Amino acid sequence: MTETENKKRILKARAQALARDPAARTTEAAIEVVEFLLATERYGIETGYVREVFPFKELTPVPSTPAFLMGIVNVRGRIIAVIDLKKFFDLPTNGLHDLHKVIILQSEEMDLGILADDVVGVRSVPVSQLQASLPTLSGIGQQYWRGVTGDRLVVLDAARILGDPKIIVQGKVDK
């Protein structure tokens, strides 16, 4: 086969592949995540659980609560508890500043705000790229991970975080 014939064969195969019905093409399963920063690591959380993202401001502290519960915020008339995942995962903290964002997560049972150092954006992550863990990442909070991508994006399991009994604070009133 000559070089010209080989090129024609390759081009014909490409044309046939592109001409197939788009619905018939196999697509890789992917999840869409909101990518954000915590300390020096990048995290993602599935957009299906994210109700909204807003700038951090006007937090009301709640006494006698765990250290990871920063307080509550009023978001359009709804009172939302905000937790600091850095404290929850025992990561280094660097204080609060104007650039922090609150990501509101929502499930059928509850709404919860998580503090992020910054929100990077939204991206699609192929499920096949999620690994159980990378050896260079610490084991802190691994029970809340869906997986880690090759470029070190830790994808969190929002359902597990929202369903964890440790984040539900049960205050008792003495009679």
C-alpha positions, 0 to 999 in steps of 0.5 A, spaced: 500 500 500 502 506 498 503 512 502 497 516 499 493 510 499 494 509 506 492 516 508 486 515 504 484 509 508 485 513 514 481 519 512 475 515 510 475 511 517 475 518 520 470 520 516 466 514 517 467 515 525 465 522 525 459 521 520 456 516 526 449 518 529 452 522 536 447 518 540 450 511 538 457 514 540 459 511 547 460 517 552 464 516 558 461 517 564 463 524 568 461 528 574 460 535 574 464 539 580 465 545 583 472 546 584 475 550 590 481 551 595 482 549 602 489 550 605 494 548 599 489 543 596 484 543 591 477 540 592 471 538 588 464 537 590 458 535 585 454 540 583 448 536 584 449 538 591 451 545 591 445 550 591 449 556 591 456 560 592 456 566 596 462 571 599 463 570 606 460 575 611 456 576 617 457 570 620 454 569 627 458 564 632 454 559 636 457 558 643 458 551 645 459 547 639 464 543 636 470 547 633 469 546 626 462 549 626 464 556 625 457 559 626 450 561 622 449 565 616 442 568 614 441 567 606 435 570 604 431 568 610 434 561 611 439 560 617 444 556 614 450 552 619 457 553 616 462 548 617 470 549 616 472 543 613 479 545 614 478 544 622 473 538 620 479 534 616 484 537 621 488 541 615 492 547 617 488 554 617 490 561 615 485 565 618 479 568 615 479 574 609 475 577 604 476 572 599 473 566 603 466 563 599 461 559 602 458 553 598 451 551 600 450 544 600 443 541 599 440 534 601 433 532 602 434 532 610 438 539 610 442 545 608 449 546 610 455 551 608 462 549 607 467 555 608 472 555 602 478 559 601 476 560 594 472 557 588 476 556 582 470 554 578 466 548 575 469 542 571 467 535 569 471 529 571 471 523 568 469 517 573 474 513 570 479 518 572 478 517 580 483 513 584 481 511 591 487 515 593 494 518 591 500 516 596 502 523 596 496 525 599 494 525 607 489 520 609 485 526 613 478 525 611 479 520 606 472 517 608 469 523 605 472 522 598 469 519 592 476 519 589 482 523 587 484 525 580 491 524 577 492 532 577 490 531 585 483 534 585 480 531 591 473 529 589 468 529 596 462 525 597 457 530 599 452 525 601 457 522 606 458 529 609 451 531 609 449 525 612 454 524 617 452 525 624 458 528 627 456 535 623 449 535 627 449 539 633 444 537 638 444 542 644 440 540 650 437 545 655 437 544 662 430 545 665 
